[in-house]
Amino acid sequence: MLISIVFIKNNEDNIYDMTENIRKNRVKKYREEIPLSISELARKAGLTPQTIAKMEKGLPTRKNSQLKVAKALNKKYNEVFEDITDT
């Protein structure tokens, strides 16, 4: 998975590393193995396609949404989602 590093500069010339907000997951991998489109997985999980796309990009999403996706993929939460520091 490719992870982009994003920096934000504020008025005080401080730079914040936003990689802390990027979370690795296997949503796309498992979705494509089934195979399901983003829309199909979203419908199955009761979420919007935008939420699924955010997850696949590693952007922050609610834990409840992540649990719904894991269930829709017939996987345990820990099989699908892991902390970036676990690698």
C-alpha positions as CSV (number, residue, x, y, z in Angstrom):
1,M,0.0,0.0,0.0
2,L,1.3,3.4,-0.9
3,I,1.1,6.0,1.9
4,S,1.4,9.7,1.1
5,I,3.1,11.9,3.6
6,V,1.2,15.2,4.1
7,F,2.6,18.2,6.0
8,I,0.5,21.2,7.0
9,K,2.1,24.5,7.7
10,N,0.3,26.9,10.1
11,N,0.8,30.7,10.6
12,E,3.5,30.1,13.3
13,D,5.7,28.2,10.8
14,N,5.1,24.9,12.7
15,I,4.9,21.8,10.5
16,Y,2.7,18.9,11.5
17,D,3.2,15.3,10.2
18,M,-0.2,14.0,9.3
19,T,0.9,10.4,8.8
20,E,-0.3,9.6,12.3
21,N,-3.9,9.8,10.9
22,I,-3.2,7.3,8.1
23,R,-4.2,3.7,9.0
24,K,-3.3,0.6,7.1
25,N,-6.1,-1.8,6.3
26,R,-6.9,-4.6,3.9
27,V,-10.4,-3.4,2.9
28,K,-9.5,-3.1,-0.8
29,K,-7.7,-6.5,-0.8
30,Y,-10.6,-8.4,0.7
31,R,-13.2,-6.5,-1.4
32,E,-11.4,-7.3,-4.6
33,E,-11.0,-11.0,-3.6
34,I,-14.8,-11.5,-3.3
35,P,-15.2,-9.5,-5.8
36,L,-17.3,-6.5,-4.8
37,S,-17.4,-3.0,-6.1
38,I,-17.0,-0.1,-3.6
39,S,-20.8,0.6,-4.0
40,E,-21.7,-3.1,-3.4
41,L,-19.6,-3.3,-0.3
42,A,-21.0,0.0,0.9
43,R,-24.6,-1.3,0.4
44,K,-23.8,-4.5,2.2
45,A,-22.2,-2.7,5.1
46,G,-24.9,0.0,5.3
47,L,-22.5,2.8,4.6
48,T,-21.8,5.3,1.8
49,P,-19.3,4.6,-1.0
50,Q,-17.4,7.7,0.1
51,T,-16.8,6.1,3.5
52,I,-15.5,2.9,1.9
53,A,-13.2,5.0,-0.4
54,K,-11.9,6.8,2.6
55,M,-11.1,3.5,4.4
56,E,-9.3,2.2,1.4
57,K,-7.1,5.3,1.3
58,G,-6.3,4.9,5.0
59,L,-8.1,8.1,6.0
60,P,-9.7,8.2,9.5
61,T,-13.2,6.6,9.7
62,R,-15.4,5.7,12.7
63,K,-14.7,2.5,14.5
64,N,-18.4,1.5,14.1
65,S,-18.0,1.9,10.3
66,Q,-14.9,-0.2,10.3
67,L,-16.7,-2.9,12.3
68,K,-19.6,-2.9,9.7
69,V,-17.1,-3.3,6.9
70,A,-15.3,-6.2,8.6
71,K,-18.7,-7.9,9.1
72,A,-19.7,-7.3,5.5
73,L,-16.4,-8.9,4.4
74,N,-17.0,-11.9,6.7
75,K,-13.7,-11.1,8.5
76,K,-12.7,-10.4,12.0
77,Y,-11.9,-6.7,12.7
78,N,-8.2,-7.4,13.4
79,E,-7.9,-9.3,10.0
80,V,-9.0,-6.2,8.1
81,F,-7.7,-3.3,10.2
82,E,-4.3,-2.8,11.9
83,D,-2.4,0.2,13.3
84,I,0.3,1.6,11.0
85,T,2.9,1.0,13.8
86,D,2.1,-2.8,13.7
87,T,4.1,-3.3,10.4
